[in-house]
């Protein structure tokens, strides 16, 4: 009997649910035969979407969940009251070991709260951060944290750096990943109180490759592999990154189509330009894992289309195969116990 890596997917969460979510799930199982997707949502609606596609029936299972958590709902109350929502049911599958991972494009607040309350943190992890991959000139970097912990402490940022290093080494294959803290200058004495407190602690960590501060303008150039910050700064970086990227692409396309000469030039550069733009497409890299939980939870953009959902599901397979949670436990829990 086929051994599957089981990924629960919130079929009802996000701006494009359930259409794009279901399509992304089907594309994932048609891409890899070692995945089983558990589509969590309103049974009749999900089955209606699945009827459009061809796939191996044993690779897609519909798990009924009658309720949906809206983005405007208070997260804690929603998680506690809507026990039969797609987010709560999906996370409980991970908690019970019936799924290896959970993917959702739904309410960010509910995913963050549910991850901590239902799936639970690894013992010793103080705060789980959201860690998306962002495209750079040299490939990708991990931005950690981008939205989970606005009022983080120095000890949290140190753990973010360690968890981020594990992820980049074992999921992305980057040996001895460079770790930097976001700052307003390269000098050690610069920064706000949190950065000034965290910087010397990161310097003392002999199990990460800390290279110092990184200014925001160096991030797109790939100045570091793991970019450490608290969630307010990280979210601003991420949103600005996405906004500038979308604006530049729009401007380039507009300029190329504005004249006959531009259109001819566009035809000549189209293959090269397409390759470059693809490398800067966030959907190519999947969602943002919530690192440091007892099981894998991945948050994708609320506006996710099928491709990002597919890539998020496949991302979960690599996470599971590389035993990232076990490596985080080893790096944080066991090492800190030894130091004590």
C-alpha positions, 0 to 999 in steps of 0.5 A: 500500500502506498505510503503518503505524506498527508497534507490537510488543506483549508479548502474554504480559506482565502479570496479565491476559495474554493476554486483555486484551492481545489485546483492547486490541490489537484495539481499537487497530487498530479505532480507527485504520487507520494502526496495525499491531500485532505481537503477540509471544507464544506463537503458538497461545495468541495466535491462539486469543485473536484468533479471538474478534474481528473486525479487518482481518487486515493490521493484526495480525501474530502474532510467535512467542516461546516463552518468558515472563519472570516478574516474580520472575526476576532481570531481567538474567539473564532478558534474557540467557538467555530470548532467545525471550521475548516481551520480548526478541523484541519489543525486538529488533523495535524495535532492528532497525527492524521496529517503531516501538515496544514496549509491555509490561505484563510484568516492570518490571525486564526492560523497564527492563534490556531497554530499555537493553541491547537497544534502547540509549540515545540517545548522550549520554543518561546514564539513561533515566527512566520517565515516566508521565502522572498526572491533576491538577486542570488536566489531566495532569502528567509524573512523571519518574522513577517507577521506573528510576533509584533512585540518580540523580545531579544531571546525570541529573535535569537531563536528565529535566527536558529530556526531560520538557519535550520530551514535554509540549510535543510529545505533550501540546501544552503550550507552554513546560511548567512544570518543578519539582523535588520538594522538602519546601518551596518554599525553595531551601535546603531538600531533601536533598543531591541536590535541593540540588545539582540545583536551581541546575543547573536554574535555569541551564538556559535551554531549560526553564521551571524554576519551582522546587520543588514539594511533594507536596500541590501535585502533584494541583493541577497545580502543574507540568507536568513533575515531576522526581525520582529514582525512589524518590521518584517511585515512592512518589508514583505508588503513593500517588497510585493508592492514595488515588485508588482509596480515595476512589472506593470511599468515595464509591461506598459513601457514595452507596449506603448510604441511599435518599437517597444513591442518589437523589443518586447518580442526580442527580450520576452524569453529572458524577461519571462525567466527573470520575472518568474524568479521574482514571483512569490507564488513560486516559493509556496507559503510561509511556514509557522516555525517551531510548532509540533506540526507543520502549519503553512500560511499562504497569501489570502489572494493565492491562486492554484500555483501558490497552493500547489507549491505550498503543498509540495513545500510541506513534503520537503519539510517532512522529508528533511525532518525540520521539526526534529532538527529545530528541537535539536538546535534549540531545546537540546543545545539550550539544555546542554548550555544550562 
